[in-house]
């Protein structure tokens, strides 16, 4: 096993090997290393942006919690779950283009979670941008109480910055090798 892949948590290593064929890359150690490098860079960006955006890590988000969140999946996708308003949420799923078996980016107003959002579990939607996601690795919520509009704006801002950063990471991976 390559050095970068081996440095990641076991569940992420396994997930990278599972999704590698869906990226169009060959099912090889070199591909795993590329994906591991990308995942590592995305995790660094996620951590930097949630701190810069005044967000904190959480263990999850209850289905009826009024707050929203930003989540990072095992596959390195981003999930925006807006604050609860009238029993519904604005949700967005961003796979950011490496995988061919999932939509690149989908936003759905009026979404609803099928249950609580928890670490190490997929997120399922009754009505959402996707039916379900891969398991959640990290969740971040706004640290200070904000109005609904301010919270949605904060979560959206962080997600936009992360999405662009993740796109840049993926483009670099496609243009270079594991030593990028």
C-alpha positions in Angstrom: 0.0 0.0 0.0 1.3 3.5 -0.9 2.5 6.0 1.7 -0.3 8.5 1.3 -3.1 6.0 1.3 -1.7 4.2 4.4 -1.7 7.6 6.3 -5.5 7.9 6.0 -8.0 6.4 8.4 -8.8 2.7 7.5 -12.4 3.5 6.5 -11.2 6.2 4.0 -8.6 3.8 2.6 -11.3 1.2 2.0 -13.7 3.7 0.5 -11.0 5.1 -1.9 -10.3 1.6 -3.2 -14.1 1.0 -3.7 -14.7 4.2 -5.6 -11.5 4.2 -7.7 -13.1 2.4 -10.7 -16.0 5.0 -10.7 -13.5 7.8 -11.4 -12.4 6.4 -14.7 -8.8 5.8 -13.4 -7.3 2.4 -13.6 -7.7 0.2 -10.5 -4.1 0.5 -9.4 -1.9 1.6 -6.5 -1.0 4.8 -8.4 -4.7 5.7 -8.7 -5.3 5.0 -5.0 -2.3 7.3 -4.2 -3.8 10.1 -6.5 -7.2 9.8 -4.8 -5.5 9.7 -1.3 -3.6 12.9 -2.1 -6.8 14.6 -3.2 -8.7 13.4 -0.2 -5.9 14.6 2.1 -5.9 18.0 0.5 -9.7 18.3 0.6 -9.6 17.4 4.4 -7.0 20.2 4.9 -9.2 22.7 3.0 -12.3 21.6 4.9 -10.6 22.1 8.3 -9.2 25.5 7.3 -12.5 26.8 5.9 -14.7 25.7 8.7 -12.4 27.5 11.1 -12.2 30.6 8.9 -15.9 30.6 8.5 -16.7 30.5 12.3 -17.9 26.9 12.2 -17.1 24.0 14.6 -17.1 20.3 14.2 -20.1 18.4 15.4 -21.0 14.7 15.9 -23.9 15.0 13.6 -27.2 16.9 13.0 -30.6 15.7 14.2 -33.3 15.6 11.6 -35.3 18.2 13.4 -32.3 20.4 14.5 -33.0 23.9 13.2 -29.3 24.5 12.4 -27.7 23.6 9.1 -24.3 22.1 8.4 -21.5 21.4 5.9 -20.4 17.8 5.7 -17.4 16.0 4.1 -18.1 12.4 2.9 -15.7 9.5 2.8 -15.5 10.0 -0.9 -14.4 13.6 -0.6 -17.8 15.1 -1.6 -19.4 18.1 0.0 -22.9 18.2 1.4 -24.6 21.5 2.4 -27.6 21.2 4.6 -29.3 24.5 5.1 -31.1 25.5 8.3 -34.6 24.1 8.8 -37.3 26.5 7.6 -41.0 25.4 7.6 -39.9 21.8 7.9 -37.7 21.9 4.8 -34.1 22.7 4.0 -32.0 23.9 1.0 -29.5 21.1 0.4 -26.7 20.7 -2.1 -24.5 17.8 -3.0 -21.1 18.4 -4.7 -19.1 15.4 -5.9 -16.8 17.9 -7.8 -16.4 15.8 -10.9 -14.0 12.9 -10.3 -16.6 10.2 -10.0 -18.7 9.2 -13.1 -21.4 7.4 -11.2 -22.8 10.3 -9.2 -24.0 13.8 -10.2 -21.3 16.5 -10.1 -23.4 19.1 -8.4 -27.1 19.2 -7.4 -29.1 21.7 -5.4 -32.6 21.1 -4.1 -34.8 23.6 -2.3 -37.4 22.1 0.0 -35.3 19.0 0.9 -35.9 16.9 3.9 -33.6 14.4 5.7 -34.9 10.8 6.1 -33.2 10.7 9.5 -30.5 12.1 11.7 -27.1 12.9 10.1 -24.3 11.0 11.9 -20.6 10.5 11.5 -19.6 7.3 9.7 -23.1 6.8 8.2 -24.6 7.8 4.8 -27.1 10.7 4.7 -30.4 9.7 3.3 -33.1 12.1 2.0 -36.8 11.7 1.9 -36.7 14.5 -0.7 -33.2 15.9 -1.6 -30.5 16.5 -4.1 -29.6 12.8 -4.1 -31.2 9.7 -2.6 -28.2 9.1 -0.3 -24.5 10.0 0.1 -21.5 8.0 1.1 -20.8 7.9 4.8 -20.0 11.2 6.5 -16.5 11.8 7.8 -16.8 15.3 9.2 -19.7 17.7 10.0 -19.4 21.4 10.8 -22.1 23.7 12.2 -22.1 27.5 12.8 -20.5 28.2 16.2 -22.5 31.3 17.2 -26.3 31.5 16.9 -27.3 33.5 13.8 -30.6 34.4 12.1 -31.8 31.9 9.6 -30.7 34.2 6.7 -27.3 34.8 8.2 -26.7 31.1 8.9 -27.7 30.1 5.4 -25.4 32.7 4.0 -22.5 31.6 6.2 -23.0 27.9 5.2 -23.3 28.8 1.6 -20.2 31.0 1.6 -18.1 28.2 3.2 -19.5 25.7 0.7 -18.7 27.9 -2.3 -15.1 28.4 -1.2 -14.7 24.6 -0.5 -16.3 23.7 -3.8 -13.9 25.8 -5.7 -10.9 24.5 -3.7 -12.1 20.9 -4.3 -12.4 21.5 -8.0 -8.9 22.9 -8.1 -7.6 19.8 -6.2 -9.3 17.4 -8.6 -8.0 19.3 -11.7 -4.5 19.1 -10.3 -4.9 15.4 -9.7 -6.0 14.8 -13.3 -3.1 16.8 -14.7 -0.4 15.4 -12.5 0.6 12.3 -10.6 0.6 11.3 -7.0 3.5 13.7 -6.2 1.4 16.8 -7.0 
